[in-house]
Amino acid sequence: MTTTFALPPGSEATTPPEHRGLARDGVRLMAVRPGSVTHARFTDLPDLLEPGDLVVVNTSATLPARLDARRADGRVVPLHVSTALDDGSWVVEVRRPGNDGPETGLEPGAELNLPGGVRLRLRTGFPDPARPSRLWRARVEPAVALVPYLAEHGRPVRYGYLQAPVRLAEAQNVYATEPGSAENASAGRPFTDRLLVRLVARGVPVVPLVLHAGVSSPELHEPPAPERYRVPEVTARLVTSTRAAGRRVVAVGTTVTRALETVTGDDGVTRAGEGWTDLVLGPDSPPRAVTGLVTGLHAPEASHLLLLEAVAGADLVAGAYRAAVAGGYLWHEYGDSMLFLP
């Protein structure tokens, strides 16, 4: 990874933009093209795209995936639920009491008591069973359905740079329809109903897919674990035809990019599909479907920067982040945005 920078003091968005007197689509938007950096607002997005371009969004909705867990020694710690697996077990991250990183020193067999009389027993590491790291595969006793259980007992995941808890509605994208993500697919947060209408009126279709994002644990900058996705036939067909017509396929976020690239073959054809993806894009695995990207600003050394470099090229990404630092842009899920058009 060639994009290196230091996060300046005061550059983290500590509250949603609405708490700062802005509309959702009032955050700043940097449009990055070869040889050109333009500073705008997110509401200007339709004017930065061309008729015939295609915007692809992730309609996964955010779960209240943070729970209070009581350890055997009586300590209460935050627990982030990343996903439910096909066999009913959960993938979880046990956090330190101060929520400043994942808990270490845990052993298989450790039990945690959750609200509502539910117990978790840690079993193996995830995704590598032989190498426990921050994520654990855990057995749930008694077995409960994840979505309704979190709806009753959970609250949104948050990290230390946020000043206060956020409401679940503040962690949702306006087009989210299917609960399943542990954290907001935040590249899409600045979209509003009116902005979506303006895109369509400009001749820029907006089409959906689903990828349920797991917890990111931003302290460790690890690549994403396997995630569940579904790309519908109509989206796959329009992605392929848009590329064939010489227009841009603009992914809204790294989750959309991951899903689209999972179902696009070496022949450049995007096909409908669903399942689990462990794809990690980087400079050695260039994209075959995505030719533009809407994204938030990622922390230094974050693995998502490799995906950005794969789509836009290392030089373009490095230049954009230099401009963001110099221009006082705000980082993280409630911060500013970038539009890469390589």
Disulfide bonds with the S-S distance in Angstrom:
none
